[in-house]
Amino acid sequence: MGRKRRVEDQLPEHDETEPERRSRRGRKLALLVAVASAFAYLVRRNQRKAEIDEGIWHEAPAPAPATPASTTPTA
């Protein structure tokens, strides 16, 4: 059984003179998640670009070798 309290012992429900203090932990966590997701997005985007560039580089035809007939001798 709980002890009985008098009216003076009870805490006031809301004090208008002092604004409610909020924890910054939620905002910091949201900012951390946003920065981490942006970083992950940039890393993935760069990896995709590198794979595309690598694929294009490897699939590009080799340059035709210069034939001796096409060069003009200088004497």
C-alpha positions as CSV (number, residue, x, y, z in Angstrom):
1,M,0.0,0.0,0.0
2,G,1.3,3.4,-0.9
3,R,1.6,6.2,1.6
4,K,-0.9,9.0,1.5
5,R,0.4,12.3,0.3
6,R,-0.7,15.7,1.3
7,V,-1.5,18.4,-1.4
8,E,1.8,20.2,-0.6
9,D,3.9,17.1,-1.2
10,Q,2.6,16.6,-4.8
11,L,4.6,18.1,-7.6
12,P,3.1,20.8,-9.7
13,E,1.9,19.5,-13.0
14,H,3.3,22.2,-15.2
15,D,5.2,25.4,-14.4
16,E,4.6,28.1,-17.0
17,T,7.5,30.2,-16.0
18,E,10.1,27.6,-16.8
19,P,10.1,26.2,-20.4
20,E,10.3,22.5,-20.8
21,R,13.8,21.3,-21.4
22,R,14.2,18.9,-24.2
23,S,17.0,16.4,-24.6
24,R,19.3,17.1,-27.6
25,R,20.0,13.4,-27.9
26,G,17.1,12.9,-30.4
27,R,18.3,15.7,-32.6
28,K,21.9,14.5,-32.5
29,L,20.8,11.0,-33.3
30,A,18.7,12.2,-36.3
31,L,21.6,14.3,-37.5
32,L,24.0,11.3,-37.2
33,V,21.6,9.0,-39.1
34,A,21.2,11.6,-41.8
35,V,25.0,12.1,-42.2
36,A,25.7,8.4,-42.2
37,S,23.0,7.7,-44.8
38,A,24.3,10.6,-47.0
39,F,27.9,9.1,-46.7
40,A,26.6,5.6,-47.6
41,Y,24.8,7.1,-50.6
42,L,27.9,8.9,-51.9
43,V,30.0,5.8,-51.4
44,R,27.6,3.6,-53.3
45,R,27.2,6.2,-56.1
46,N,30.9,6.4,-56.5
47,Q,31.2,2.6,-56.6
48,R,28.6,2.4,-59.3
49,K,30.3,5.1,-61.3
50,A,33.6,3.3,-61.0
51,E,32.1,0.0,-62.1
52,I,30.5,1.7,-65.1
53,D,33.8,3.4,-66.0
54,E,35.7,0.2,-65.5
55,G,33.2,-1.7,-67.7
56,I,33.4,1.0,-70.5
57,W,37.2,1.0,-70.2
58,H,37.5,-2.7,-70.6
59,E,34.9,-3.0,-73.4
60,A,36.4,-0.2,-75.5
61,P,38.0,-1.4,-78.7
62,A,41.8,-1.4,-78.8
63,P,43.2,1.3,-81.1
64,A,44.3,0.1,-84.5
65,P,48.0,-0.3,-84.8
66,A,49.7,2.1,-87.2
67,T,50.7,0.3,-90.4
68,P,54.0,1.2,-92.1
69,A,52.2,2.1,-95.3
70,S,50.1,4.7,-93.6
71,T,53.1,6.6,-92.2
72,T,55.1,8.9,-94.5
73,P,58.8,8.5,-94.2
74,T,60.8,11.7,-93.7
75,A,64.2,11.5,-95.3
